[in-house]
Amino acid sequence: MAHEFDVVIVGSGIAGLSCALKAAGAGMRVCVLTKKERAESNTNYAQGGIAAVTSQSDDIELHVNDTLTAGDGLCREPVVRTILGEGPARIQELIDFGVEFSQLEDGRVSLHREGGHSKRRILHVRDMTGKAIEDALVNAVETHPDIDVREHVLCVDLITSRKLAQTGRAVEAEPNRILGIYAFDAKNGRVDTYRAPAVVLCTGGVGQVYLYSTNPSIATGDGIAMAYRAGAEIRNMECIQFHPTALYTADDERFLVSEAVRGEGAVLRNLRGEAFMKRYDERADLAPRDIVARAIDSEMKRSGARHVWLDITGRPEDDLRRLFPNIFEHCLARGINMAKDRIPVVPAMHYLCGGIATDLDARSTLDGLFACGEAACTGLHGANRLASNSLLEAVVMADRAARAAAAYVASGPASAADIPPWMDGNLQDSDERVVLIHNGDELKRALWDYVGIVRTTKRLDRALTRVERLRREIHEYYWNFKVEPSLLELRNLVEVAELIIRCARQRQESRGLHYTLDFPERHLCPADTVIRRAEG
């Protein structure tokens, strides 16, 4: 079945829904494709908040300097200044959509402080900020007459002029540009064609490529993998942020314990009860995430411990219940009272600072393809994201993406004469799904063991050997059976896993989130790692 729109937006987090509202406001016919329900996104799980200068005691220059410091030389300063400068206006729009940020008793906005920030500047809705923003945006989208949201639709691949030319159905192959997207309708079991001159990828991160992650199951790198296969430039995929404090449990669950808990006075202790962060950084427990994660990793390896402790037992229970109701209740369900008990925590994969290379208008290197949110690499985060800058980037870049996409569509790129429908041919449904489960488990273990917080060249080489073999097996499976959700996600995961490893092998230095024992020093002239497929 074929559908036609001005712009297709893939993903329904803060970036995707914000972009949809702005694009519809610009008069475009908008379709949002989301592979689960519209409210299921990384945004929904964001606890900490959104960073912006809203207090008279704060200053944009301080926020800029904190971001540049955390980014460890890879931030693009004009990008940092633009996004942080436009942030307060976008936050006001969120308030207009119905987001009610927490307030103090005197009516002022309550501001948290997190690692790497020199001031309290994190606006929050207790410890459920992402859910509050997602709920407000979902409500605004559902009541908008010009936005078509399609749930349980998994995108397969972008349709480009170069790919169409290879089928003999297009006269012009260059420049390569977007014509639409193929997407699998999980409810009806078919692949549909979406024709659109502009596609905006807001597909989130890659957390599920690692064994332990704070990300939901949907974080499978779909947009990045599709963009790479289509020929777009991918940047800095080695910059994987491991959140220092995920709740340690005997199973694989890794519930995020917000950095704001340390901002309110929590202290990290090893199993001997020693507060150890001062040995690693003068900012102690409020050092940036890369430093804290490596410190915890070092303490655990030195002692053989499975976790360290996060200690906020000095705060009254009423305060903790008020400030962190979600975290408090989750810990309590595990038998941990934050006011009386230390919390066992470990690092877990949390956020990707690399992604699809874009400019300040969310344009990728492929005409008609835009990206924003975690799937994009704008240059704001550099080698290490400053806490709570991600939601800010998403809402600012969504606004810019919508305006740029509207201008692109208005410029009138030529329509494709004939886009062929998706063809399954005589392929059968798979009777070997155990292969997908086994390959997925092996992929996650390989990335966790060899491409983790601390790396070596030998570990990266081992990981690449295993991932290349898995990619061949999954590729063969893809061409022999009909597509299905688990196959599409695994195909994308193995693609982004290889991108992470190849970028990590390019960066022969230690910088930000990429730390390698073989190259512990920094280069004098830092540069991005870049990968682009030879043929789109």
Secondary structure as UniProt FT lines:
FT   STRAND          2..4
FT   STRAND          7..10
FT   HELIX           14..25
FT   TURN            26..27
FT   STRAND          30..34
FT   TURN            38..39
FT   HELIX           43..45
FT   STRAND          50..51
FT   TURN            56..57
FT   HELIX           60..71
FT   TURN            72..73
FT   HELIX           77..97
FT   TURN            105..106
FT   STRAND          111..112
FT   TURN            115..116
FT   STRAND          122..123
FT   TURN            126..127
FT   HELIX           129..142
FT   TURN            145..146
FT   STRAND          147..151
FT   STRAND          153..160
FT   HELIX           161..166
FT   TURN            167..168
FT   STRAND          177..185
FT   TURN            186..189
FT   STRAND          190..195
FT   STRAND          198..201
FT   HELIX           207..209
FT   TURN            217..218
FT   HELIX           222..230
FT   STRAND          234..235
FT   TURN            237..238
FT   STRAND          240..247
FT   HELIX           260..263
FT   TURN            264..265
FT   STRAND          267..269
FT   TURN            271..272
FT   HELIX           277..279
FT   TURN            282..283
FT   HELIX           284..286
FT   HELIX           289..303
FT   STRAND          308..311
FT   TURN            313..314
FT   HELIX           317..323
FT   HELIX           325..333
FT   TURN            334..335
FT   TURN            338..340
FT   STRAND          343..352
FT   STRAND          355..357
FT   TURN            360..361
FT   STRAND          369..371
FT   HELIX           373..375
FT   STRAND          376..377
FT   TURN            382..383
FT   TURN            387..388
FT   HELIX           389..410
FT   TURN            425..426
FT   HELIX           433..450
FT   HELIX           457..480
FT   HELIX           485..506
FT   TURN            512..513
FT   TURN            517..518
FT   STRAND          530..531
//
